[in-house]
Amino acid sequence: MFMKRMYLSLTLLSLVIFSFIYFYPCFADEWIVEVVSVETGVIESGIWVWRDCFRRSETISFKVTVINRAAVSKDVKITVTVCDRIDRPMGYYDEEVNLPPGTSNIFYLPISIPNWVAGGEAVVRVNALEVIGGMPFPPCCPETSARLVIYYDMRDIALVAKAYGSYPDHPNWDEAGDVNEDGKVDIRDLAIVVKQWE
């Protein structure tokens, strides 16, 4: 009985020591794997160009910088979630990568903006999750975020005009024209689009 308790105590102690050594950087000033920055832009003629304003149905290219401060390579799943002005998810992207030790890595991750998205200020949230044995673990570092603007253009005015007066099951109904999501396309939707038009 004494040996069984001793074995259990030693096992528990080694688990605590291992956890402290492995997760210690989470309590220090720096993280082992960290998303250092996220920027928004587009790819034009094969070159990434910074921008923070986008049309609906445009593809955003997120420039994500991730650093691995560990002495060994780390398998990491980078996740990008974009939410519109009413905090409704409008896009998601994830990619598993292997980060060499002591390196800073830049990734360009694309997300297309759906046509139904609400215009105005949007937010992108980026996380890095360590992958161990094929399973992603909780984030390696705090979430990193950036803001961007989804604006309406002449195409949106035309879309609302074409669907004007419609409602679900109407032959001209287009959900993307119901900007304020009240179940009909009317003057309120047109006013929102014209007010935010750039």
Backbone bond lengths (Angstrom), bond angles and torsions (degrees), N, CA, C in turn:
res aa  C-N    CA-C-N  psi(-1)  N-CA   C-N-CA  omega(-1)  CA-C   N-CA-C  phi
1 M - - - 1.444 - - 1.533 110.46 -
2 F 1.359 115.37 -42.91 1.457 120.01 178.66 1.527 110.71 -60.57
3 M 1.344 117.98 -41.96 1.460 122.60 -178.89 1.538 110.67 -65.82
4 K 1.317 115.53 -37.27 1.459 119.92 -179.83 1.535 109.92 -65.48
5 R 1.334 117.63 -42.99 1.470 121.73 177.87 1.522 110.74 -65.93
6 M 1.333 115.98 -41.24 1.461 120.69 179.87 1.539 109.61 -62.35
7 Y 1.325 116.77 -44.65 1.461 121.63 179.86 1.534 110.08 -62.33
8 L 1.328 116.69 -43.44 1.456 121.54 179.22 1.525 110.93 -64.66
9 S 1.324 116.92 -41.97 1.467 121.08 178.69 1.521 111.31 -63.75
10 L 1.332 117.42 -44.12 1.466 121.52 178.74 1.528 111.28 -64.76
11 T 1.326 116.61 -39.58 1.462 120.59 178.09 1.516 110.60 -62.96
12 L 1.329 116.15 -45.16 1.456 121.01 179.37 1.530 110.88 -64.70
13 L 1.321 117.21 -42.74 1.460 121.54 178.79 1.522 110.71 -62.12
14 S 1.334 118.09 -44.20 1.466 119.75 -179.94 1.526 110.96 -67.29
15 L 1.324 117.89 -33.02 1.458 120.69 176.45 1.530 110.64 -65.99
16 V 1.335 116.53 -42.00 1.467 120.92 177.84 1.524 110.17 -63.99
17 I 1.333 117.68 -44.98 1.470 121.35 179.70 1.525 110.00 -62.77
18 F 1.338 117.15 -46.36 1.463 120.70 179.46 1.529 110.61 -59.75
19 S 1.338 116.71 -45.43 1.461 120.80 -179.82 1.520 110.82 -61.25
20 F 1.325 117.14 -42.40 1.456 120.33 -179.83 1.522 110.62 -64.27
21 I 1.331 117.42 -45.14 1.465 121.15 -179.60 1.525 109.99 -65.23
22 Y 1.336 116.47 -44.61 1.458 120.54 -176.00 1.528 112.06 -69.99
23 F 1.338 117.26 -42.23 1.452 120.13 -175.02 1.530 113.50 -98.76
24 Y 1.330 119.03 1.11 1.452 121.64 -178.35 1.521 113.45 -52.31
25 P 1.343 119.01 -43.37 1.466 117.86 -179.98 1.525 113.59 -58.65
26 C 1.312 118.11 -23.31 1.463 119.94 177.59 1.520 111.35 -66.09
27 F 1.320 117.61 -22.46 1.453 120.99 -179.23 1.526 111.49 -102.63
28 A 1.313 116.41 -5.03 1.462 121.06 178.71 1.530 108.32 -89.18
29 D 1.341 116.54 -172.90 1.458 121.20 -179.88 1.525 112.43 -72.24
30 E 1.310 118.12 -24.00 1.454 121.17 -177.14 1.516 110.88 -123.37
31 W 1.314 115.94 152.25 1.446 122.89 178.62 1.519 109.09 -98.56
32 I 1.331 117.26 155.36 1.460 120.53 178.15 1.524 109.90 -63.70
33 V 1.326 116.30 -54.85 1.465 122.10 176.03 1.520 106.41 -118.78
34 E 1.325 116.51 128.49 1.462 119.26 -174.32 1.524 110.56 -140.87
35 V 1.342 115.32 137.73 1.458 120.69 169.79 1.522 105.34 -81.33
36 V 1.335 116.02 109.12 1.462 121.03 -173.99 1.524 111.23 -80.39
37 S 1.340 116.94 -39.38 1.464 119.32 -179.15 1.514 111.14 -156.10
38 V 1.329 114.65 157.43 1.465 121.73 171.81 1.523 106.86 -137.67
39 E 1.339 114.91 130.41 1.458 121.37 178.80 1.519 108.45 -127.14
40 T 1.328 116.25 153.44 1.458 120.69 179.78 1.522 109.73 -107.52
41 G 1.322 115.09 147.08 1.458 119.87 179.02 1.512 111.01 -173.66
42 V 1.322 115.70 -166.35 1.459 122.47 177.88 1.524 108.78 -136.75
43 I 1.314 115.20 160.76 1.462 120.50 173.90 1.526 106.70 -97.03
44 E 1.328 116.82 118.13 1.463 122.63 177.54 1.516 108.79 -121.15
45 S 1.315 116.89 118.93 1.471 123.04 -178.74 1.524 111.39 53.10
46 G 1.343 116.24 40.52 1.458 121.10 177.16 1.522 115.28 79.85
47 I 1.332 117.68 3.36 1.469 122.32 -178.61 1.526 109.02 -118.26
48 W 1.342 116.49 134.23 1.458 121.13 178.51 1.525 109.10 -76.38
49 V 1.357 116.45 129.46 1.461 122.37 -179.01 1.528 108.43 -125.13
50 W 1.342 117.36 129.76 1.467 121.68 -178.40 1.525 110.06 -68.74
51 R 1.324 115.60 136.79 1.467 124.02 172.65 1.513 108.28 -154.47
52 D 1.330 116.70 154.15 1.467 118.60 175.50 1.524 112.67 -126.91
53 C 1.338 118.10 5.77 1.463 122.92 176.33 1.523 109.11 -122.65
54 F 1.348 116.25 132.88 1.463 121.03 -175.37 1.519 110.65 -139.69
55 R 1.340 114.87 149.62 1.466 121.55 174.33 1.522 109.24 -83.56
56 R 1.319 116.02 157.91 1.453 119.43 170.10 1.527 107.35 -63.81
57 S 1.306 117.21 146.37 1.465 126.82 -178.81 1.534 113.48 73.07
58 E 1.315 118.23 7.88 1.462 121.58 175.63 1.539 109.02 -90.26
59 T 1.331 117.25 156.30 1.462 121.01 177.69 1.525 109.63 -99.20
60 I 1.334 115.35 123.93 1.467 121.96 177.58 1.526 107.39 -92.82
61 S 1.327 116.39 140.95 1.455 121.02 173.97 1.528 107.42 -112.72
62 F 1.324 115.92 112.44 1.461 120.59 -179.22 1.523 109.42 -88.22
63 K 1.323 116.26 125.95 1.463 122.24 177.00 1.524 106.44 -95.93
64 V 1.334 115.95 107.64 1.459 122.14 -175.07 1.527 109.02 -111.70
65 T 1.327 116.54 124.80 1.459 121.56 178.39 1.525 108.46 -105.57
66 V 1.336 115.82 123.36 1.465 122.43 -178.59 1.521 107.92 -123.49
67 I 1.330 116.26 136.45 1.466 121.17 179.52 1.534 109.56 -117.49
68 N 1.329 115.47 140.38 1.469 121.75 175.43 1.525 107.23 -113.43
69 R 1.323 117.10 109.44 1.465 121.33 -179.31 1.529 112.47 -91.94
70 A 1.319 116.48 -1.05 1.467 120.52 -177.88 1.527 110.66 -72.76
71 A 1.327 115.30 163.43 1.465 121.38 178.21 1.527 111.20 -86.85
72 V 1.324 116.64 -0.97 1.465 121.51 179.37 1.523 109.04 -130.97
73 S 1.329 116.48 161.87 1.467 121.32 175.53 1.524 109.66 -64.66
74 K 1.319 116.23 149.10 1.458 121.62 178.75 1.523 108.94 -128.84
75 D 1.339 116.21 134.52 1.452 121.36 170.92 1.520 106.94 -88.34
76 V 1.338 115.83 124.79 1.460 120.84 -173.41 1.527 109.74 -132.42
77 K 1.320 115.39 140.80 1.462 121.25 172.91 1.521 107.12 -104.38
78 I 1.325 116.61 116.24 1.460 122.04 178.65 1.524 107.22 -93.47
79 T 1.328 117.29 125.98 1.464 121.12 179.46 1.528 109.90 -117.26
80 V 1.318 115.56 137.35 1.464 122.58 178.20 1.528 107.65 -124.78
81 T 1.330 116.46 123.80 1.463 121.67 176.88 1.522 108.12 -123.93
82 V 1.327 116.62 131.03 1.459 121.52 179.08 1.528 108.20 -116.06
83 C 1.331 116.25 131.19 1.462 121.75 179.27 1.525 109.42 -122.71
84 D 1.336 116.56 141.85 1.465 120.27 -179.81 1.524 110.94 -79.52
85 R 1.323 116.07 -172.75 1.479 120.42 -172.36 1.518 113.63 -63.74
86 I 1.337 117.67 -20.13 1.468 119.43 176.87 1.534 110.49 -102.29
87 D 1.331 115.84 21.83 1.464 125.36 176.42 1.529 113.10 59.92
88 R 1.326 115.49 32.11 1.461 121.44 176.67 1.529 107.90 -94.76
89 P 1.341 118.70 125.31 1.467 120.03 179.91 1.519 111.10 -58.26
90 M 1.338 115.85 128.88 1.466 119.90 -179.34 1.518 111.88 -120.39
91 G 1.315 117.23 -4.86 1.452 119.46 178.53 1.517 111.34 -171.88
92 Y 1.327 115.16 147.97 1.465 121.07 -179.55 1.525 107.83 -144.83
93 Y 1.323 115.16 142.07 1.464 120.05 176.76 1.522 107.10 -147.26
94 D 1.318 116.93 139.69 1.460 118.88 172.31 1.519 108.69 -140.00
95 E 1.303 114.09 153.14 1.457 120.67 -179.52 1.520 108.89 -149.90
96 E 1.340 115.77 132.07 1.463 120.14 175.47 1.518 108.45 -93.04
97 V 1.324 115.72 131.57 1.459 121.62 -178.74 1.522 109.77 -135.47
98 N 1.313 115.62 159.10 1.462 121.46 173.56 1.516 106.66 -107.60
99 L 1.337 116.32 122.42 1.458 121.28 -178.88 1.526 109.51 -102.04
100 P 1.334 117.41 117.98 1.469 119.67 176.71 1.532 110.23 -62.37
101 P 1.340 117.56 156.03 1.475 120.31 -178.33 1.523 112.39 -64.03
102 G 1.329 115.30 140.81 1.459 122.00 174.30 1.517 114.72 63.07
103 T 1.342 117.96 33.22 1.462 119.97 -177.28 1.519 111.83 -122.26
104 S 1.322 114.51 157.31 1.450 122.84 171.61 1.527 106.38 -110.85
105 N 1.317 117.61 130.07 1.458 122.01 -174.23 1.518 110.32 -125.54
106 I 1.337 116.46 140.34 1.462 121.58 177.99 1.521 108.47 -112.89
107 F 1.333 115.60 132.06 1.464 122.14 179.15 1.528 108.61 -124.41
108 Y 1.324 116.27 141.41 1.459 122.46 175.99 1.525 107.09 -109.53
109 L 1.322 116.55 111.31 1.460 121.64 -172.84 1.532 109.57 -115.75
110 P 1.357 118.11 120.51 1.464 121.27 -175.60 1.529 113.66 -91.25
111 I 1.320 115.97 142.84 1.471 122.47 170.66 1.526 107.02 -141.25
112 S 1.341 116.50 129.09 1.463 121.28 175.97 1.525 109.45 -87.98
113 I 1.320 115.90 136.17 1.458 121.24 179.90 1.525 108.12 -81.50
114 P 1.329 118.34 122.86 1.473 119.72 178.10 1.527 111.52 -65.34
115 N 1.304 116.12 156.54 1.462 121.49 -179.00 1.527 112.44 -72.89
116 W 1.346 117.87 -20.68 1.467 121.17 -176.94 1.530 113.26 -86.26
117 V 1.318 117.89 -1.67 1.459 121.58 -172.02 1.534 111.72 -68.22
118 A 1.325 117.32 145.59 1.461 121.87 177.44 1.523 109.41 -76.19
119 G 1.328 115.87 131.37 1.461 120.34 179.15 1.519 111.26 -71.32
120 G 1.317 115.65 163.94 1.461 121.65 -179.71 1.515 110.13 116.66
121 E 1.334 115.97 -163.04 1.458 120.54 -177.40 1.529 111.15 -71.87
122 A 1.320 115.37 134.58 1.465 121.48 178.53 1.533 107.69 -125.51
123 V 1.329 116.06 167.45 1.462 120.59 -179.02 1.522 109.26 -132.12
124 V 1.335 115.54 142.96 1.461 121.47 173.75 1.525 107.19 -114.40
125 R 1.341 115.78 134.72 1.466 121.59 179.39 1.527 108.08 -119.77
126 V 1.336 116.13 130.24 1.462 121.30 -177.60 1.523 109.63 -122.77
127 N 1.329 116.18 134.24 1.461 122.82 177.19 1.517 109.97 -128.96
128 A 1.312 116.45 157.34 1.463 123.01 172.00 1.521 106.65 -123.25
129 L 1.329 116.13 122.76 1.460 121.67 -179.83 1.520 108.30 -115.49
130 E 1.314 117.03 128.17 1.455 120.10 178.63 1.527 109.53 -72.90
131 V 1.330 115.81 134.90 1.458 121.83 -179.65 1.529 108.40 -102.67
132 I 1.328 116.26 119.22 1.468 121.47 179.59 1.525 106.77 -125.87
133 G 1.311 115.84 120.91 1.465 120.38 -179.86 1.515 113.06 62.11
134 G 1.335 116.86 33.32 1.455 121.42 178.48 1.517 114.81 81.75
135 M 1.328 117.73 -2.15 1.470 121.36 -178.79 1.525 110.30 -112.51
136 P 1.361 117.74 127.83 1.465 118.73 176.02 1.517 111.18 -73.74
137 F 1.317 116.19 134.76 1.458 122.56 178.04 1.524 109.25 -97.15
138 P 1.329 118.44 173.14 1.468 119.88 178.96 1.526 110.79 -53.75
139 P 1.340 116.12 160.30 1.466 119.89 -176.04 1.523 113.06 -49.43
140 C 1.335 114.85 141.43 1.467 121.83 178.50 1.520 110.67 -76.09
141 C 1.316 117.35 -19.30 1.460 121.23 -173.08 1.523 109.09 -152.52
142 P 1.326 117.60 171.77 1.465 119.60 176.31 1.534 110.55 -63.48
143 E 1.309 115.74 152.31 1.467 121.17 177.53 1.526 109.99 -63.68
144 T 1.334 116.38 140.89 1.459 121.93 176.04 1.523 106.88 -110.63
145 S 1.320 117.20 138.85 1.459 118.80 -177.81 1.518 111.15 -136.48
146 A 1.322 115.00 162.84 1.464 122.73 175.99 1.521 107.75 -146.86
147 R 1.305 116.44 159.73 1.458 121.64 179.62 1.528 109.28 -109.24
148 L 1.331 115.10 151.77 1.446 121.59 175.43 1.515 107.95 -148.24
149 V 1.318 117.12 169.60 1.462 121.30 -178.30 1.523 108.76 -122.38
150 I 1.332 115.23 130.59 1.460 122.03 173.18 1.529 105.37 -101.13
151 Y 1.329 116.26 119.09 1.458 118.24 -178.05 1.523 111.12 -114.38
152 Y 1.318 114.44 159.91 1.452 121.93 177.35 1.525 108.36 -93.75
153 D 1.322 116.95 149.03 1.453 120.58 176.01 1.526 109.38 -131.86
154 M 1.315 116.05 -169.70 1.463 121.40 -175.68 1.534 111.89 -58.52
155 R 1.327 117.19 -33.02 1.468 120.35 178.16 1.525 111.39 -61.99
156 D 1.342 115.89 -37.09 1.470 119.57 179.39 1.523 111.04 -69.80
157 I 1.333 117.07 -37.76 1.465 120.27 176.99 1.531 108.90 -62.31
158 A 1.340 116.78 -43.66 1.464 120.74 178.64 1.530 110.89 -63.72
159 L 1.334 116.72 -39.45 1.465 120.88 -179.92 1.522 111.01 -63.76
160 V 1.337 117.23 -44.32 1.464 121.30 178.62 1.526 109.84 -66.45
161 A 1.335 117.27 -41.11 1.465 120.82 179.71 1.533 110.91 -62.33
162 K 1.330 117.18 -40.83 1.467 121.10 -179.40 1.534 111.09 -66.53
163 A 1.342 116.91 -37.08 1.468 121.19 -178.16 1.525 112.47 -92.63
164 Y 1.349 117.29 2.60 1.468 121.49 -175.29 1.534 111.23 -55.14
165 G 1.330 115.69 132.67 1.463 121.81 178.66 1.526 113.23 84.90
166 S 1.321 117.57 1.40 1.469 119.45 -177.31 1.524 111.58 -94.23
167 Y 1.312 114.46 168.06 1.460 123.85 179.95 1.528 106.07 -151.30
168 P 1.334 119.40 168.61 1.472 119.58 -179.71 1.540 110.42 -53.54
169 D 1.319 115.74 140.84 1.471 124.92 -177.81 1.532 113.23 77.30
170 H 1.323 119.12 -4.14 1.471 122.71 173.55 1.528 107.53 -77.97
171 P 1.344 119.14 144.85 1.468 120.13 -177.56 1.540 114.32 -61.23
172 N 1.326 118.28 -27.60 1.476 120.75 179.70 1.526 113.01 -94.84
173 W 1.320 118.04 5.50 1.470 121.35 -175.90 1.522 111.27 -60.49
174 D 1.322 115.11 131.90 1.463 122.31 173.73 1.529 105.87 -140.34
175 E 1.328 115.88 113.54 1.467 120.96 -176.59 1.522 111.90 -56.22
176 A 1.320 117.57 -33.49 1.466 121.42 -179.49 1.524 111.48 -64.88
177 G 1.337 118.32 -23.57 1.461 121.36 178.02 1.518 113.28 -79.82
178 D 1.330 116.99 -17.75 1.468 121.23 178.76 1.529 108.47 -86.37
179 V 1.309 114.82 74.83 1.468 122.02 -172.34 1.523 112.62 -63.32
180 N 1.321 118.08 -40.48 1.472 119.90 -178.84 1.527 112.50 -90.78
181 E 1.326 117.32 4.63 1.469 123.88 173.93 1.527 113.69 54.42
182 D 1.337 115.39 46.60 1.464 118.62 176.65 1.531 112.18 -104.25
183 G 1.339 116.95 10.23 1.455 120.86 175.76 1.520 114.82 86.75
184 K 1.333 117.59 9.84 1.466 121.29 176.77 1.530 108.67 -154.96
185 V 1.323 114.97 153.96 1.465 120.33 176.93 1.522 106.26 -103.48
186 D 1.347 115.24 112.85 1.463 119.89 -176.09 1.522 110.81 -140.79
187 I 1.317 115.88 -165.54 1.464 121.74 -176.82 1.529 112.23 -61.17
188 R 1.332 117.37 -29.38 1.471 120.40 179.28 1.534 110.78 -64.63
189 D 1.327 115.74 -42.33 1.469 119.78 178.19 1.530 110.45 -63.78
190 L 1.325 116.04 -44.22 1.466 120.62 179.79 1.530 110.50 -62.38
191 A 1.331 116.77 -40.33 1.470 121.03 179.92 1.530 111.21 -63.79
192 I 1.325 117.94 -41.16 1.471 121.38 179.13 1.523 110.28 -62.68
193 V 1.325 116.32 -45.92 1.467 120.52 -178.01 1.524 110.94 -65.38
194 V 1.338 117.34 -44.80 1.463 120.93 -179.51 1.535 110.61 -65.47
195 K 1.329 117.25 -39.50 1.472 120.69 -179.46 1.536 111.28 -64.36
196 Q 1.349 117.29 -38.32 1.465 120.25 -177.40 1.529 112.49 -94.75
197 W 1.303 117.16 3.60 1.477 121.01 -177.57 1.518 110.54 -67.13
198 E 1.324 115.51 135.98 1.471 120.58 177.56 1.492 109.50 -122.63
